């Protein structure tokens, strides 16, 4: 054995050794000697380890350094600490030596002038030749840095191109990678059968595919929900607004999936991206699936086990095993062993193959579709228990004599719910408890479902016969794929869907409460006194005329420290207000001191304190009144008025016209919903705004008298368009017919189509507001004639059919909204079916039914308003007729509080 060169670093000594093997040529290897323990390792050219005793160091004729003065012996170092320090140090033990021809790639030969600082010439001995200078310490340090950066890349540099591990080094430019991805996507689009939006939406909302397709088409045409519900019923199968809103939300989610997939396919740059992966992205139906597929390609993210194994070059072999093109008996695992983490033993190689196959199974399109079908399995349960942190906090609080808020979740400490029957509020409670670290929640998958999934995988992918060794390996892969990837993904999907549905239900409950307020029947033509009750700051009182004008305001103090007392001054103020303006209806806000104020007022009525006036009262929802009183809109509407008194004015107006008053307030302030603070505020606002638009549109507005705030809520109109309509109305005195809306700047045919059916032009308002004006203005008005159909809910696109039907009934259009037309339509429809009339005029049945309904009712009748109010009006209100307190039911309330006139 002879030595050529030696390089000494701070931590190790590298020596090139020529090993003379009988009947074999000389082979050059790098030997690494650890200075601490004098360990030595030698590898042959075929990577075979050659045991070498420690005495080899004595055979290496290296000139020792000058002896240093002896120091006191250091204390023994703990072996564990020394081992930990060694692991942190970067050594070249993992670097395999190459042939003499490849040695130049590892260590650069210095110039002759360069003198190494550490390495010195040694005289040849009997056992070793003189060591030549071939490298410097800097070269070794550079190699050490390379190994620290990327061991695989350094290994490729040492071993040459023939041992290069695929995927370990990106050799293609960004432009080439973009071209590669683009080609893969184009190929995938040719053979993959992508899903359709309407199919996913129909499956999610449980409607017919054709109806879902029609709704999507209408939404893409910028049609609003009120317009679709009223004027496109034939295309939706008569869906209500709630169902169409659900379809709209589902379609928005589908569009987000498309958007995210497109963004990923445009930005992803990876050599391993092929048409199979592109097809998986194109077939993804949810954001969860997209995130699952994109995880290995995220830049800077932690690589998965499968991705690490692919980087080691095991993907091709794993795919051959997955497709059963090879068996384990045909693979020489020993030849794949290399001194690299993940390839050091046969077991590591098998683990890498297992990770790739498991990942392939968990992301297969067929498996994902099967999981979607089974995620509503009747035996899947959601379990909850008290968390260890909450239990610890409760114990500590008990010892300290304190209390916690954890008792709110006592019903969920040991609960078990079936996912198909669990209520929305229970899911919201579990989510909140888990967020506050009071509960631990998990999804329990039954063993029967696990067997179904595993059986499905075997049937779809591994139906061919295989040897026992391969069978056992595939079995391990399937079990690993289910336990580590498939089941967690299924649990996440189930949990996500339960939470999403619960949030939707919470928003719907909140929306229903808001709708009930907006559609409360108005009390028009009455002077109303509004009282905003309170203790310390007194009860704020305001008197509002029948037209909504503020007549008088005051503050009374009927309550002292929570007790009711009949102050003569307070009673006198209220009596004077009632007698001076003749008000007989009092609206009491349902906030603080509401009950005390109601009892106080009832006692006054019972004692005939307001005689000869017969005073009645009712409780009004005051949610949002205080918030509105300090807004800029309230200040502009009621300047120079105390905010507390503005609340009383708002309460009185809410009784007179709830819709007109409630639209001034942000919908989220109008009531309390189910866990409303746990849902998305953006989604809540979007849904509530849609409900307000729906209610205002269905009730309808008089185009010549409605406010700008109310016009903003009409279908197809925005704040800017509403402002421009009001400006046009102010400039031209009034609208004569709906067609004049097209003259408003910024309001085009599409906006006109969406809003025309929800605005009315009544004869009494379009004539009373006309002023003489200039000659040009009068000429402009005469070009538009008053159309009686503009006072109905019939859309202008159906005017021709409506006029033909009036001709058939022999009724003049001026009789629209009068009893004579109502009687004729009722008699006609007794002997004729709607289908026959629709067939005769060649129009859809729903369109003809809308025309007939519009003619069957009087002018001030609003069909949707009455239908929707029946289920939301309180069953009774408490009033006093001057002698005894009585309960007035809903049917009697119409007489007590008159409807719109």
DOPADREN-435594 format. One record per residue (C-alpha): residue in three letters; y, x, z. Coordinates in steps of 0.1 Angstrom, whole numbers, padded with zeros to 4 digits, always signed. Each point is the difference from the previous one (the first is absolute). Layout:
<rs>
ALAYXZ;...
</rs>
This chain:
<rs>
UNK+0000+0000+0000;UNK+0034+0014-0009;UNK+0036-0011+0005;UNK+0028+0001-0026;UNK+0031-0015+0015;UNK+0012-0014+0033;UNK+0030-0021+0009;UNK+0010-0005+0035;UNK+0020-0030+0011;UNK+0012-0012+0034;UNK-0031-0021+0007;UNK-0028+0013-0022;UNK-0013+0029-0020;UNK-0011-0006-0037;UNK-0023+0025-0016;UNK-0015+0001-0034;UNK-0036+0011+0001;UNK-0025+0010-0027;UNK-0034-0011+0010;UNK-0028+0019-0017;UNK-0028-0025-0005;UNK-0032+0013-0016;UNK-0004-0010-0036;UNK+0033-0018+0000;UNK+0035+0010-0010;UNK+0027+0007+0025;UNK+0019-0030+0013;UNK+0034+0000+0015;UNK+0009-0023+0029;UNK+0027-0003+0025;UNK-0010+0005+0036;UNK+0021-0013+0028;UNK-0002+0017+0033;UNK+0016-0016+0030;UNK+0018+0026+0021;UNK-0006-0019+0032;UNK-0038-0001+0000;UNK-0008+0024-0029;UNK-0018-0028-0018;UNK-0010+0007-0036;UNK-0011-0024-0028;UNK-0014+0009-0034;UNK-0006-0024-0029;UNK-0019+0008-0032;UNK+0013-0010-0034;UNK-0021-0032+0000;UNK+0017-0011+0033;UNK-0030+0010+0020;UNK+0008+0011+0036;UNK-0013+0035+0009;UNK-0005+0005+0037;UNK+0018+0032+0010;UNK-0002+0016+0034;UNK+0031+0010+0019;UNK-0008+0037-0004;UNK+0011-0002-0036;UNK+0035+0006+0015;UNK-0012+0034+0011;UNK-0013+0007-0035;UNK+0034-0007-0015;UNK+0018+0033+0002;UNK+0035-0011+0009;UNK+0024+0023+0016;UNK+0009-0013+0033;UNK+0035-0002+0013;UNK+0012+0024+0027;UNK-0013-0010+0033;UNK+0026-0017+0022;UNK+0003+0006+0037;UNK-0023-0021+0020;UNK+0013-0031+0016;UNK-0012-0020+0029;UNK-0028-0023-0011;UNK+0012-0035-0008;UNK-0015-0030+0017;UNK-0028-0016-0019;UNK+0011-0026-0025;UNK-0015-0035+0001;UNK-0025-0003-0029;UNK+0012-0036-0008;UNK+0036+0010-0002;UNK-0009+0030-0022;UNK-0020-0022-0023;UNK+0029-0024-0003;UNK+0024+0028-0009;UNK-0024+0012-0026;UNK-0001-0034-0017;UNK+0037+0000-0002;UNK+0001+0034-0017;UNK-0004+0001-0038;UNK-0027+0024-0011;UNK-0017+0007-0032;UNK-0035-0006+0012;UNK-0003-0029-0023;UNK+0009+0020-0031;UNK-0029+0010-0022;UNK+0001+0033-0017;UNK-0002+0001-0037;UNK-0013+0026-0026;UNK+0019+0032-0006;UNK+0015-0015-0031;UNK+0015-0028+0019;UNK+0013+0020+0029;UNK+0034+0005-0017;UNK+0006-0037+0003;UNK-0002+0003+0038;UNK+0018+0033+0008;UNK+0027+0014-0022;UNK-0002+0038-0006;UNK+0032+0017+0012;UNK+0019+0026-0019;UNK-0008+0036+0006;UNK+0032+0006+0018;UNK-0007-0027+0025;UNK-0014+0013+0032;UNK-0018-0023+0023;UNK+0013-0002+0035;UNK-0032-0008+0017;UNK-0029+0012-0022;UNK-0006+0038+0001;UNK-0025+0021-0020;UNK-0032+0009+0018;UNK-0022+0030-0009;UNK-0034-0010-0015;UNK-0030+0001+0024;UNK-0037-0001-0006;UNK+0000-0037+0003;UNK+0033-0009-0016;UNK+0021+0012-0029;UNK+0038+0005+0002;UNK+0019-0032+0001;UNK+0025-0004-0029;UNK+0033-0018+0002;UNK-0001-0032-0020;UNK+0022-0024+0018;UNK+0028-0002+0026;UNK+0004-0019+0032;UNK+0024-0023-0018;UNK-0026-0010-0025;UNK-0024-0010+0028;UNK+0028-0020+0017;UNK+0008-0018-0032;UNK-0037-0010-0003;UNK+0000-0012+0036;UNK+0030-0022-0007;UNK-0017-0015-0031;UNK-0031-0008+0020;UNK+0022-0017+0027;UNK+0017-0021-0027;UNK-0030-0012-0019;UNK-0035+0015+0006;UNK-0015-0019-0029;UNK+0026+0013-0025;UNK-0004+0036+0013;UNK-0037-0004-0003;UNK+0004-0010-0036;UNK+0022+0030-0007;UNK-0026+0023+0014;UNK-0031-0015-0016;UNK+0016-0005-0034;UNK+0000-0031-0023;UNK-0038-0005+0001;UNK+0001-0009+0037;UNK+0032-0021-0001;UNK-0003-0032+0019;UNK+0013-0030-0020;UNK+0031-0017+0014;UNK+0008+0029+0024;UNK+0028+0013-0022;UNK+0023-0021-0022;UNK+0003+0018-0033;UNK+0016-0028-0021;UNK+0037-0006-0002;UNK+0016-0033+0011;UNK+0004-0011-0037;UNK-0037+0006-0006;UNK-0009-0019+0031;UNK+0022-0029-0010;UNK-0016-0001-0034;UNK-0034+0001+0017;UNK+0008-0030+0022;UNK+0015-0019-0029;UNK-0031+0005-0021;UNK-0022-0011+0029;UNK+0021-0032+0005;UNK-0001-0009-0037;UNK-0038+0005-0001;UNK-0004-0021+0031;UNK+0020-0028-0014;UNK-0023-0001-0031;UNK-0032-0007+0019;UNK+0011-0015+0034;UNK+0003-0037+0003;UNK+0030-0004+0022;UNK+0006-0031+0021;UNK+0027-0026-0007;UNK+0028-0008+0024;UNK-0007-0038+0000;UNK-0036+0006+0009;UNK+0009+0020+0031;UNK+0027-0025+0010;UNK-0022-0030-0006;UNK-0028+0016+0022;UNK+0025+0009+0027;UNK+0016-0035+0002;UNK-0030-0021-0009;UNK+0014-0017-0030;UNK-0010-0004-0037;UNK+0005+0030-0022;UNK+0019-0020-0026;UNK+0024-0013+0026;UNK+0005+0035+0014;UNK+0007+0013-0035;UNK+0026-0027-0006;UNK+0017+0007+0033;UNK+0001+0037-0008;UNK+0014-0007-0034;UNK+0028-0022+0015;UNK+0008+0026+0026;UNK+0003+0026-0027;UNK+0025-0023-0018;UNK+0022+0001+0032;UNK-0008-0036+0009;UNK+0007-0009+0036;UNK-0025-0017+0023;UNK+0020-0033+0003;UNK+0003-0002-0038;UNK-0038+0006-0004;UNK-0009-0026+0026;UNK+0022-0027-0014;UNK+0001+0005-0037;UNK-0032+0020-0009;UNK-0026-0020+0020;UNK-0022-0004-0031;UNK-0004+0038-0002;UNK-0009+0005+0037;UNK-0022-0030+0007;UNK+0025-0015+0023;UNK+0002+0029+0024;UNK+0024-0002+0029;UNK+0027+0026+0008;UNK-0021+0016+0027;UNK-0029+0007-0023;UNK+0022+0013-0028;UNK+0017+0023+0025;UNK-0034+0013+0010;UNK-0008+0007-0036;UNK+0033+0018-0004;UNK-0007+0023+0029;UNK-0035+0007-0012;UNK+0014+0008-0035;UNK+0026+0024+0016;UNK-0028+0019+0017;UNK-0019+0003-0034;UNK+0032+0013-0016;UNK+0003+0026+0028;UNK-0036+0012-0008;UNK+0009+0003-0037;UNK+0032+0019+0009;UNK-0017+0024+0023;UNK-0029+0007-0024;UNK+0025+0007-0028;UNK+0020+0023+0022;UNK-0032+0019+0010;UNK-0012+0004-0035;UNK+0034+0013-0011;UNK+0004+0026+0028;UNK-0036+0011+0007;UNK-0009+0035-0013;UNK-0035+0012+0006;UNK-0026+0017-0020;UNK-0029-0022+0013;UNK+0017-0032-0011;UNK-0021-0017-0027;UNK-0005-0034-0016;UNK-0024-0011+0028;UNK+0027+0005+0027;UNK+0026-0016-0023;UNK-0022-0030-0004;UNK-0004-0003+0038;UNK+0038-0001+0003;UNK+0004-0025-0028;UNK-0025-0023+0017;UNK+0015+0002+0035;UNK+0009-0035+0012;UNK+0018+0008+0033;UNK+0022+0026+0015;UNK-0027+0011+0024;UNK-0023+0008-0029;UNK+0028+0020-0017;UNK+0006+0020+0031;UNK-0037+0007+0004;UNK-0003+0013-0036;UNK+0033+0020+0002;UNK-0009+0018+0033;UNK-0017+0031-0016;UNK+0030+0005-0024;UNK+0028-0002+0025;UNK+0021+0032-0002;UNK+0001+0018+0033;UNK-0024-0024+0017;UNK-0031+0010+0019;UNK-0029+0003-0024;UNK-0030-0022+0006;UNK-0035+0015+0005;UNK-0009-0011-0035;UNK+0030+0017-0015;UNK-0007+0032+0018;UNK-0036+0000-0013;UNK+0013-0006-0035;UNK+0023+0030+0004;UNK-0031+0021+0007;UNK-0015-0010-0034;UNK-0026-0024+0012;UNK+0012-0031-0019;UNK-0021+0004-0031;UNK-0032+0006+0019;UNK+0008-0030+0023;UNK+0005-0023-0030;UNK-0033+0011-0015;UNK-0017-0009+0033;UNK+0020-0033+0002;UNK-0011-0009-0036;UNK-0036+0012+0008;UNK+0001+0024-0029;UNK-0013+0027+0024;UNK-0020+0001+0032;UNK+0005+0023+0029;UNK-0033+0017-0009;UNK+0016+0011-0032;UNK+0030+0016+0016;UNK+0000+0035+0014;UNK+0023-0003+0030;UNK-0006+0036+0009;UNK+0018+0011-0032;UNK+0031-0020+0010;UNK+0005+0018+0034;UNK+0031+0020+0003;UNK+0020+0014+0029;UNK+0025-0028-0002;UNK+0004-0029+0024;UNK-0020-0029-0014;UNK-0024+0022-0020;UNK-0013+0024+0027;UNK-0033-0019+0006;UNK-0022-0025-0018;UNK+0010-0026+0026;UNK+0037+0004-0007;UNK-0007-0004-0037;UNK-0021-0032+0006;UNK+0029-0013+0022;UNK+0025+0006-0028;UNK-0022-0018-0025;UNK-0004-0028+0025;UNK+0037-0004+0005;UNK+0007-0002-0038;UNK-0027-0027-0005;UNK+0011-0020+0031;UNK+0036+0001-0013;UNK-0012-0011-0035;UNK-0018-0030+0015;UNK+0029-0011+0022;UNK+0024-0001-0029;UNK-0022-0016-0027;UNK+0015-0032-0015;UNK-0033-0019+0005;UNK-0002+0008+0036;UNK+0037-0009+0006;UNK-0005-0034-0017;UNK-0031-0006+0021;UNK+0019+0008+0032;UNK+0027-0024-0011;UNK-0026-0028-0003;UNK-0015+0008+0034;UNK+0032+0005+0021;UNK-0001-0037+0010;UNK-0036+0003+0013;UNK-0005-0027+0027;UNK-0015+0025+0025;UNK+0029+0024+0000;UNK+0019-0001+0033;UNK+0032+0014+0013;UNK-0004+0013+0036;UNK+0027+0009+0025;UNK-0001+0016+0035;UNK+0025+0013+0025;UNK+0010+0035-0008;UNK-0006+0029+0025;UNK+0037+0007+0001;UNK+0008-0036+0010;UNK-0027+0001+0026;UNK+0014+0032+0014;UNK+0036-0014+0001;UNK-0012-0031+0018;UNK-0018+0020+0026;UNK+0030+0022+0006;UNK+0023-0031+0002;UNK-0023-0016+0025;UNK+0000+0030+0023;UNK+0038+0002-0002;UNK+0004-0037+0005;UNK+0015-0006-0034;UNK-0010-0023-0029;UNK-0003+0005-0037;UNK+0003-0022-0031;UNK-0037+0005-0009;UNK-0010-0033+0015;UNK+0013-0017-0032;UNK-0031+0012-0018;UNK-0026-0010+0026;UNK-0015-0024-0025;UNK-0008+0029-0023;UNK-0015+0025+0024;UNK-0035-0009-0010;UNK+0002-0022-0031;UNK-0021-0004-0031;UNK+0013-0019-0031;UNK-0017-0009-0032;UNK+0023+0012-0028;UNK-0003-0033-0019;UNK+0011-0022+0029;UNK+0024+0022+0020;UNK+0035-0015+0002;UNK+0031+0016-0014;UNK+0017+0002+0034;UNK-0031+0017+0015;UNK+0002+0027-0027;UNK+0037+0005+0007;UNK-0007+0002+0037;UNK-0027+0026-0005;UNK+0022+0021-0023;UNK+0029-0001+0025;UNK-0024+0009+0029;UNK-0014+0029-0020;UNK+0035+0012-0009;UNK+0010+0000+0037;UNK-0032+0019+0009;UNK-0013-0029+0022;UNK-0029-0009-0022;UNK-0026+0018-0022;UNK-0010-0020-0030;UNK-0028+0007-0025;UNK-0020-0017-0027;UNK-0037-0004+0006;UNK-0022+0001-0032;UNK-0034-0016+0005;UNK-0031+0021-0008;UNK-0011-0026-0025;UNK+0031+0006-0021;UNK-0006+0038+0002;UNK-0035-0005-0014;UNK+0015-0021-0028;UNK+0025+0026-0010;UNK-0025+0029+0001;UNK-0026-0021-0019;UNK+0027-0007-0026;UNK+0007+0037-0004;UNK-0036+0009-0004;UNK-0005-0027-0026;UNK+0030+0009-0021;UNK-0002+0038+0000;UNK-0034+0012+0012;UNK-0026-0023-0015;UNK-0018+0028-0018;UNK-0030+0018+0015;UNK+0006+0034+0017;UNK-0019+0025+0020;UNK-0001-0001+0038;UNK+0024+0028+0006;UNK+0027-0015-0023;UNK-0007-0035+0015;UNK+0007+0012+0035;UNK+0031+0018-0011;UNK+0014-0031-0019;UNK-0009-0021+0030;UNK+0021+0022+0022;UNK+0029-0002-0025;UNK-0001-0038+0000;UNK+0000-0002+0038;UNK+0028+0025+0002;UNK+0020-0018-0026;UNK-0003-0033+0019;UNK+0006+0013+0035;UNK+0028+0024-0008;UNK+0018-0017-0029;UNK-0011-0035-0010;UNK-0001-0017+0034;UNK+0034+0014+0012;UNK+0015-0010-0033;UNK-0015-0035+0003;UNK+0013-0004+0036;UNK+0035+0011-0011;UNK+0000-0025-0028;UNK-0011-0029+0023;UNK+0025+0009+0026;UNK+0028+0003-0026;UNK-0008-0033-0015;UNK-0002-0018+0034;UNK+0034+0015+0009;UNK+0016-0009-0033;UNK-0013-0036+0002;UNK+0012-0003+0036;UNK+0035+0012-0009;UNK+0001-0025-0029;UNK-0009-0028+0024;UNK+0026+0011+0024;UNK+0027+0000-0027;UNK-0012-0034-0012;UNK+0003-0015+0035;UNK+0035+0014+0003;UNK+0008-0014-0034;UNK-0013-0034+0009;UNK+0023-0001+0030;UNK+0029+0009-0021;UNK-0009-0026-0026;UNK-0001-0027+0026;UNK+0035+0009+0011;UNK+0014+0001-0035;UNK-0015-0033-0010;UNK+0010-0019+0031;UNK+0017-0033-0011;UNK+0038+0002+0002;UNK+0023-0023+0020;UNK+0029-0006-0025;UNK+0031-0020+0005;UNK+0000+0004+0038;UNK+0024+0019+0023;UNK-0021+0023+0022;UNK+0007+0018+0033;UNK-0018+0033+0003;UNK-0008+0016+0034;UNK-0011+0036+0004;UNK-0013-0002+0036;UNK+0003+0029+0025;UNK+0004+0008+0037;UNK+0024+0028+0007;UNK+0021-0004-0031;UNK-0001-0038+0000;UNK-0010-0024-0027;UNK+0020+0005-0032;UNK+0009-0033-0016;UNK+0013-0007-0036;UNK+0007-0032-0018;UNK-0008-0001-0038;UNK+0011-0027-0024;UNK-0024-0017-0025;UNK+0012+0025-0026;UNK-0008+0030+0022;UNK+0036+0007+0010;UNK+0007+0013+0035;UNK+0021-0025+0019;UNK+0000+0013+0036;UNK-0016+0026+0022;UNK-0003+0006+0038;UNK-0020+0015+0027;UNK-0015-0019+0030;UNK-0019+0011+0031;UNK-0024-0026+0011;UNK-0024+0025+0016;UNK+0007+0021+0030;UNK-0027+0026+0009;UNK-0027-0020-0018;UNK+0010-0032+0017;UNK+0014-0031-0017;UNK+0032-0015+0013;UNK+0022-0028-0014;UNK+0033+0017-0002;UNK+0027-0026-0006;UNK+0020+0024-0022;UNK-0031+0008-0022;UNK-0010-0036-0004;UNK+0036-0009-0008;UNK+0002+0026-0028;UNK-0032-0013-0016;UNK+0011-0036+0004;UNK+0034+0007-0015;UNK-0016+0018-0030;UNK-0024-0029-0007;UNK+0027-0027+0003;UNK+0026+0018-0020;UNK-0022+0006-0031;UNK-0026-0027+0005;UNK-0030+0023+0000;UNK-0033-0016+0011;UNK-0025+0028-0007;UNK-0003+0032+0020;UNK-0021+0029-0011;UNK-0012+0023+0028;UNK-0013+0035-0008;UNK-0035+0008+0012;UNK+0010+0033+0017;UNK+0008+0010+0035;UNK+0009-0029+0023;UNK-0011-0025-0026;UNK-0021-0021+0024;UNK+0026+0000+0027;UNK+0027-0011-0025;UNK-0023-0028-0013;UNK-0006-0013+0035;UNK+0037+0001+0008;UNK+0009-0018-0033;UNK-0028-0026+0006;UNK+0014-0008+0034;UNK+0035-0005-0014;UNK-0013-0023-0027;UNK-0021-0020+0026;UNK+0031-0004+0022;UNK+0020-0013-0030;UNK+0024+0029+0002;UNK+0009-0004-0037;UNK+0003-0038-0001;UNK+0007-0017-0024;UNK-0015+0027-0023;UNK-0037+0000-0003;UNK-0008+0037+0000;UNK-0033+0015-0013;UNK-0011+0036+0000;UNK-0028+0022-0013;UNK-0011+0036+0003;UNK+0008+0023-0028;UNK-0015+0035-0007;UNK+0026+0026+0007;UNK-0019+0030-0012;UNK+0024+0024-0018;UNK+0032-0018+0010;UNK+0012+0028+0023;UNK-0009+0026-0027;UNK+0019-0019-0027;UNK+0030-0005+0022;UNK+0009+0037-0001;UNK-0006+0006-0037;UNK+0027+0005-0026;UNK-0009-0032-0017;UNK+0006-0020+0032;UNK+0033+0018+0006;UNK+0011-0008-0035;UNK-0011-0037+0004;UNK+0013-0005+0035;UNK+0029+0025+0006;UNK+0018+0003+0033;UNK-0028-0016+0019;UNK-0021+0014+0028;UNK-0035+0009-0011;UNK-0015-0021+0028;UNK+0018-0031-0013;UNK-0012+0008-0036;UNK-0036-0004+0014;UNK+0009-0035+0011;UNK+0014-0008-0034;UNK-0031+0012-0016;UNK-0022-0021+0022;UNK+0019-0032-0009;UNK-0001+0008-0037;UNK-0038+0007+0002;UNK-0004-0037+0009;UNK+0023-0012-0028;UNK-0016+0021-0028;UNK-0027+0024+0012;UNK-0006+0015-0034;UNK+0036+0009-0007;UNK+0004+0016+0035;UNK-0033+0019+0003;UNK+0004+0018-0034;UNK+0029+0019+0015;UNK-0023+0018+0024;UNK-0026+0026-0006;UNK-0034-0017-0001;UNK-0015+0024+0025;UNK+0025-0013+0026;UNK-0009-0036-0004;UNK-0031-0001+0022;UNK-0029+0018+0016;UNK-0031+0007-0020;UNK-0035+0012+0009;UNK+0003+0038+0007;UNK+0029+0001-0023;UNK+0011+0034+0013;UNK-0034+0015-0010;UNK+0002-0009-0037;UNK+0019+0017-0028;UNK+0037-0009+0003;UNK+0005+0005-0037;UNK-0029-0024-0008;UNK+0012-0025+0026;UNK+0035-0001-0014;UNK-0013-0003-0036;UNK-0022-0030+0009;UNK+0027-0017+0021;UNK+0026+0004-0027;UNK-0025-0016-0024;UNK-0006-0029+0023;UNK+0038-0006+0004;UNK+0003+0001-0038;UNK-0028-0024-0004;UNK+0014-0025+0026;UNK+0035+0001-0014;UNK-0012-0004-0036;UNK-0023-0029+0008;UNK+0027-0018+0019;UNK+0025+0007-0027;UNK+0038+0005+0002;UNK+0030-0017-0015;UNK+0014+0026-0024;UNK+0036-0012+0005;UNK+0002+0000+0039;UNK-0026+0025+0013;UNK+0011+0032+0015;UNK-0005+0035-0014;UNK-0025+0008+0028;UNK-0022-0029-0010;UNK+0002+0009-0037;UNK-0014+0034+0008;UNK-0032-0015+0011;UNK-0006-0021-0032;UNK-0028+0011-0022;UNK+0011+0025-0027;UNK+0034+0007+0016;UNK+0013+0030+0018;UNK+0030+0007+0022;UNK+0020+0012-0030;UNK-0009-0029-0022;UNK+0007-0025+0028;UNK+0035+0016+0004;UNK+0006-0003-0037;UNK-0010-0037+0000;UNK+0024-0007+0028;UNK+0028+0019-0018;UNK-0007-0020-0032;UNK+0000-0032+0020;UNK+0033+0008+0016;UNK+0015+0009-0033;UNK-0013-0030-0019;UNK+0001-0026+0028;UNK-0036-0011-0003;UNK-0032+0000-0020;UNK-0006-0030-0022;UNK-0036+0008-0009;UNK-0026+0026+0005;UNK+0005+0016-0034;UNK+0033+0013+0011;UNK-0018+0026+0021;UNK-0006+0020-0031;UNK+0038+0006-0002;UNK+0000+0018+0033;UNK+0003+0037-0005;UNK-0033+0019+0009;UNK-0022-0031-0001;UNK-0023+0001-0030;UNK-0027-0022-0015;UNK-0027+0012+0024;UNK+0021-0005+0031;UNK+0010-0034-0013;UNK-0036-0010-0006;UNK-0009+0010+0036;UNK+0029-0018+0018;UNK+0009-0030-0022;UNK-0026-0024+0015;UNK+0012+0007+0036;UNK+0037-0006-0003;UNK+0013-0036-0004;UNK+0032-0014-0013;UNK+0008-0033+0016;UNK+0026-0023-0016;UNK+0021-0004+0031;UNK+0006+0037+0004;UNK+0004+0010-0037;UNK+0029-0025-0004;UNK+0017+0001+0034;UNK+0007+0037-0003;UNK+0015-0001-0035;UNK+0037+0009-0001;UNK+0023-0005-0030;UNK+0001+0037-0009;UNK+0012+0013-0033;UNK-0006-0014-0034;UNK-0026+0028-0009;UNK-0019-0007+0032;UNK-0001-0038-0007;UNK-0013+0007-0036;UNK-0027+0023+0014;UNK-0012-0026+0024;UNK-0002-0028-0025;UNK-0024+0021-0021;UNK-0026-0005+0028;UNK-0011-0036+0008;UNK-0014-0011+0033;UNK-0038-0003-0002;UNK-0016-0024+0025;UNK-0032+0021-0001;UNK+0019+0028+0017;UNK-0002-0019+0033;UNK-0038+0001+0000;UNK-0026+0027+0005;UNK-0010-0002-0037;UNK+0004+0034-0018;UNK+0023+0001-0030;UNK-0029+0012-0021;UNK-0016-0035+0005;UNK+0031-0021-0007;UNK-0012-0010-0034;UNK-0032-0015+0014;UNK+0018-0017+0028;UNK+0025-0016-0024;UNK-0029-0013-0021;UNK-0017-0015+0031;UNK+0033-0017+0010;UNK+0002-0015-0035;UNK-0036-0013+0003;UNK+0009-0015+0033;UNK+0032-0015-0015;UNK+0022+0014+0027;UNK+0034+0016-0004;UNK+0003+0036+0013;UNK+0029-0012+0023;UNK-0025-0019+0021;UNK-0018+0032+0010;UNK-0003+0001+0038;UNK+0005-0038+0003;UNK-0024-0027+0011;UNK-0002-0015-0035;UNK-0017+0031-0014;UNK-0022+0004+0030;UNK-0014-0036-0004;UNK-0006+0004-0037;UNK-0019+0033+0004;UNK-0021-0014+0028;UNK-0009-0031-0021;UNK-0008+0022-0031;UNK-0022+0024+0018;UNK-0021-0029+0015;UNK-0016-0005-0034;UNK+0002+0035-0015;UNK-0015+0033+0009;UNK+0020+0032+0002;UNK-0025+0017-0023;UNK+0006-0026-0027;UNK+0037+0004+0001;UNK-0002+0038+0000;UNK-0024-0002-0030;UNK+0024-0023-0019;UNK+0029+0024+0005;UNK-0021+0032-0005;UNK+0010+0015+0034;UNK-0021+0013+0029;UNK-0010-0026+0026;UNK+0019+0018+0028;UNK+0033+0000-0020;UNK-0003-0037-0007;UNK-0009-0007+0037;UNK+0032+0019+0010;UNK+0021-0021-0023;UNK-0015-0033+0013;UNK+0005+0011+0036;UNK+0036+0008-0006;UNK+0006-0035-0014;UNK-0019-0017+0028;UNK+0024+0011+0027;UNK+0036-0006+0009;UNK+0027+0025-0006;UNK+0001+0014+0036;UNK-0037+0003+0003;UNK-0016+0035+0002;UNK-0038-0001-0003;UNK-0010+0034+0013;UNK+0024-0002+0029;UNK-0016-0032+0014;UNK-0035+0012-0007;UNK+0005+0033+0018;UNK+0019-0014+0029;UNK-0027-0025+0011;UNK-0022+0027+0016;UNK+0028+0021+0016;UNK+0024-0025+0016;UNK-0005-0002+0038;UNK-0020-0031+0009;UNK+0027-0013+0023;UNK+0035+0006+0013;UNK+0015-0009+0033;UNK+0030-0023-0001;UNK+0018-0024+0023;UNK+0013-0034-0012;UNK+0023-0004+0030;UNK-0025-0014+0025;UNK-0034+0016-0002;UNK-0014+0032-0015;UNK-0022-0009-0030;UNK-0022+0020-0024;UNK+0008-0006-0036;UNK-0029+0008-0024;UNK+0004+0014-0035;UNK+0002-0033-0018;UNK+0028-0013+0023;UNK+0020+0032-0004;UNK+0009-0009-0036;UNK+0020-0029+0014;UNK+0014+0019+0029;UNK+0010+0031-0020;UNK+0006-0011-0036;UNK-0013+0020-0029;UNK+0021+0014-0029;UNK+0022-0026-0016;
</rs>
